[in-house]
Amino acid sequence: MSENGTHHIMPIVDAADVDRKRVIDQLGQSGIHSNHYPPVIDCRSTHSLSSAHAPKTEMFAERELTLPIDPGMEEQDVTTGR
């Protein structure tokens, strides 16, 4: 992988019954960095919407995580997470 970090991310959405924290922990143990983002209504740029109720947005944010994907990844990067 690039020494400058990933250049792209691949968002995935877990099934409703999947423990996202456990998935993130297991990925990390395999050397795969993953991330997740807050609902857009909680972001600073949309602070005025913070009292809004957006159940679909909140559900998506609870289940989505991102995985690194880079055009320079080798087969070994994909299979081992390193």
N, C-alpha and C positions, 0 to 999 in steps of 0.2 A: 504494500500500500504506500501511498504517498507519505513522505515525511512531514508534509504540511497538513495532514489530517484528511478527512474525507471531503470530497467535492460534491457529493450527492448523498441524499438519504432516501430510503425506501420506507414509507409509512405502511404499517400493517395494523389491522384492527383485530384484537383478540375476541374470541367467543365470549359471551356474557359470563359464562361460568369459569373462565380462566383467571387465575390469580396473577395479575400483571406484575406485581412486585416479585413474585417467585420466578416468573419468566425472565425478568430483568436480571435478577440475581444469578440465575443459571447461565444466562448469556455471558454475564461478567466473569463467571468462573471459567468459562471457555475462552476468555480473551476477546469477547465481542462487546463493544460499547454500544449501548442503546440509550435512547432518550425518550422523553415524553414532554408534551407541552400542555400548559393550562388551557382551559376553554378561552376562546377569543374574548368573551365578555369579561374575563378576569385580567386581561392584558392592560398595561398602563395606557396604551393609546385609545382604548375603548372604556376607560375608567367611568365615564358618564353612564355606561350601560351596566355597571356592576350590580345594580339592583334588579336588572332584567332576569327573567326566568326563561331559560332556553334549554329544555330537557334533552332535546336531541344533541345539541352542542355539548352539554355536560356529559351525556352518555358516551359520545364519541371520544371526548377528551379522557374519560376514565379508561377506555379500552384501547386507545391508539398508542403505539410506540414506534419509534423510528430505528431502522437498522442502517449501518453504513453500507454504501455501495459506491464503488469507485471504478472508473474505466480501466485503471491500471491494476486492478486486483488479479492475482494469479489464482489458478484452481486451488492451490494450497490455502490461500487466504479465505476462500469460500468454505472449504471443508473443515478447516481447523479454527477459523476465526482469528488467525494471527496475521 
